[in-house]
Amino acid sequence: MLLFRLRVQLEMVASSLPSALKKNTTEILVGKLACSPSLTSPFSNGLSHSDIERFIGELMPNLRLVCDIPPWMKPYYLCHASRKFMFMCDTRNVGALSIDAFMKSDVFSELLRMFETDPTESLFAFPVGCPVEIPARLVEPQSAPATTVAPDETVPCTVVSFDNGGNIYEDMYTVSLESGVTVTVPRRFIYWNSGAADFLSEEALNMDNWFSLPLMDRIYDHFTQLDVDGDGVLTVNELYEYSNRSFTKLSIDRVFECHVPTIGTRQIMDFKTYLDFVIATEHAATSAAMKYIWKILDLDCTKTYVEVKTLYCFCKELSNELRSSGLMNGLSANSILSEIVDMINPEWHERITFEDVVRSGQQSTVLPILLSYRNFYAYDCREQTAATSSDEYTD
């Protein structure tokens, strides 16, 4: 019954015409994207990025912790949540996907793991001492004049006490502002604050789920920290700092060359494009991520294979970074390259095809370590630990 109800919701928000409704394959409908038809309902509209945002927005009251999102953060969460669907499921890169593809995806299953049929089950009690936020308009005028308060503005505070279980919208919370003033507000006006992560259980945080509010908050916070000049976008120099500069300069340069559009005379990465980068590098075993990373590695733009001598360029950067960081001083680029080639075991020794990588089953390992020297170091440490354990077992 739940899936049927969600299917109906998707049908209601879908706006992208399927190819079955186009007069001919070359027709262009202004404002409408054509997507593959759903097998179960070929005349159903498909889902655009904004359609998916609208659908997830309707589900937010039923998503654990997400129901407590501050109003100002909602657009960023919807962008974050919808982007994984588009990255993983829009295989033809047309900007839309069928409802069938949406509902049968692993991403949809991941979303459902955050869903509670009863909205009240999605609410948690924020414990005493926990940082939270409340609407600025509810603060006493002497603390925040109403004439200067934006509708979605919030102020940080700390939980002092609450009535009953604290997990019902009508329960009253007493909170202390940074000024020391205490305010009593209903639970419905208690919003998430990133500091709350230290007060909630791992089960409540769900940090391994893309649709977790704490995870989204952390990713957004990383983006804003990288954005040194505060203009809302990242330059290549700013992205060099990603993951404590563990990604090689060549890798980041290639990300901008392959996946970041040029606006005027500048190449700048917005939050949506940044999310693509994060998803690809964190889910390298998936088909969409493999294609994303493969394009980075394909320096010669062959689209079908990468020369082993081309991979040497990435291995050279890894070797240099490992040496300059002091992590591994004696590892040459040729040694790294040999290990990479051995892991993939290509059919032809001078080049590696996309199919070689898939067939090797090593894509979740080999692709990330070609981009980041810390990924390679972590991999090498695991291999050495495994070898030591094996030696101890056989002795």
Sequence and secondary structure as in RCSB ss.txt:
>XXXX:A:sequence
MLLFRLRVQLEMVASSLPSALKKNTTEILVGKLACSPSLTSPFSNGLSHSDIERFIGELMPNLRLVCDIPPWMKP
YYLCHASRKFMFMCDTRNVGALSIDAFMKSDVFSELLRMFETDPTESLFAFPVGCPVEIPARLVEPQSAPATTVA
PDETVPCTVVSFDNGGNIYEDMYTVSLESGVTVTVPRRFIYWNSGAADFLSEEALNMDNWFSLPLMDRIYDHFTQ
LDVDGDGVLTVNELYEYSNRSFTKLSIDRVFECHVPTIGTRQIMDFKTYLDFVIATEHAATSAAMKYIWKILDLD
CTKTYVEVKTLYCFCKELSNELRSSGLMNGLSANSILSEIVDMINPEWHERITFEDVVRSGQQSTVLPILLSYRN
FYAYDCREQTAATSSDEYTD
>XXXX:A:secstr
 HHHHHHHHHHHH  B BGGGSSSTT   TT   B   SS TTS BEEHHHHHHHHHHHGGGBTTGGG  GGGHH
HHHHHHHHHHHHHH TT SSEE HHHHHTSHHHHHHHTTB SSGGGG     TT EEEEEGGGS TTTS GGG  
TT EEEEEEEEESTTS STT EEEEEETTS EEEEEGGG B  GGGGGTS HHHH TTSTT HHHHHHHHHHHHH
H TT SSSB HHHHTTGGGGTB HHHHHHHHHHHS EETTEE B HHHHHHHHHHHH TTSHHHHHHHHHHH TT
  SSEEEHHHHHHHHHHHHHHHHHTTS SS  HHHHHHHHHHHH  SSTTEEEHHHHHHHT HHHHHHHHHBHHH
HHHHHHHHHHHHHHHHHHH 
